[in-house]
Amino acid sequence: MIRNRTDLALRLTDALSHNTPDLLRYLERRLNRDDAADALADLMTIGWRRANTLPAAPEQARMWLFGIARHVVANAARTERRQSNLAERLRETLRTAPAEVRSIDEDAEVRDAIARLAPDQAELVRLIHWEGFSIAEAGKILGISASTARTRYQRARADLKAALSLHGDAQIYARDNPRAIVAAAQSEQR
């Protein structure tokens, strides 16, 4: 059994060694250069996975490899079509979606302030305010307990309030975010 596997591995290695340049040219004629290299890697992976069906004769092994290459190209074409269709659907959704009222520049200082937080705090704030998760849900997504999430959120809120009040953006942030950190922090002080 081990001898058969060794023989099979040697035959496949030999077939790949002799045919790789031709296979790569075949793939490059059908795909762009970068995709062709990836497709060749896929072809080799499939070849190793299906090595037990490798024909013994060198010419048959060559045809077998080109058959795999043909299927890899077909898969790449299907993937390209799916990605293109998805991109078109997304473009259509964006075209028909209502335009954002405020400009991106208005949010720049808020995004910058969030980016200056510790990474775990920043992601927690984003999950809560941008994605609409509760503190407990955001904590679960981040793999932390609800109490840890609450503590980090309180720290993040205080840090953001301080950063935004330096720039005078606390009111903008509070107005544009219904569950705004700044508004919550200000109400706590009252």
Rosetta blueprint (number, residue, H / E / L):
1 M L
2 I H
3 R H
4 N H
5 R H
6 T H
7 D H
8 L H
9 A H
10 L H
11 R H
12 L H
13 T H
14 D H
15 A H
16 L H
17 S H
18 H H
19 N H
20 T H
21 P H
22 D H
23 L H
24 L H
25 R H
26 Y H
27 L H
28 E H
29 R H
30 R H
31 L L
32 N L
33 R H
34 D H
35 D H
36 A H
37 A H
38 D H
39 A H
40 L H
41 A H
42 D H
43 L H
44 M H
45 T H
46 I H
47 G H
48 W H
49 R H
50 R L
51 A H
52 N H
53 T H
54 L L
55 P L
56 A L
57 A L
58 P H
59 E H
60 Q H
61 A H
62 R H
63 M H
64 W H
65 L H
66 F H
67 G H
68 I H
69 A H
70 R H
71 H H
72 V H
73 V H
74 A H
75 N H
76 A H
77 A H
78 R H
79 T H
80 E H
81 R H
82 R H
83 Q H
84 S H
85 N H
86 L H
87 A H
88 E H
89 R H
90 L H
91 R H
92 E H
93 T H
94 L H
95 R H
96 T H
97 A L
98 P L
99 A L
100 E L
101 V L
102 R L
103 S L
104 I H
105 D H
106 E H
107 D H
108 A H
109 E H
110 V H
111 R H
112 D H
113 A H
114 I H
115 A H
116 R L
117 L L
118 A L
119 P H
120 D H
121 Q H
122 A H
123 E H
124 L H
125 V H
126 R H
127 L H
128 I H
129 H H
130 W H
131 E L
132 G L
133 F L
134 S L
135 I H
136 A H
137 E H
138 A H
139 G H
140 K H
141 I H
142 L H
143 G L
144 I L
145 S L
146 A H
147 S H
148 T H
149 A H
150 R H
151 T H
152 R H
153 Y H
154 Q H
155 R H
156 A H
157 R H
158 A H
159 D H
160 L H
161 K H
162 A H
163 A H
164 L H
165 S H
166 L H
167 H H
168 G L
169 D L
170 A H
171 Q H
172 I H
173 Y H
174 A H
175 R H
176 D H
177 N L
178 P L
179 R L
180 A L
181 I H
182 V H
183 A H
184 A H
185 A H
186 Q H
187 S H
188 E H
189 Q H
190 R L
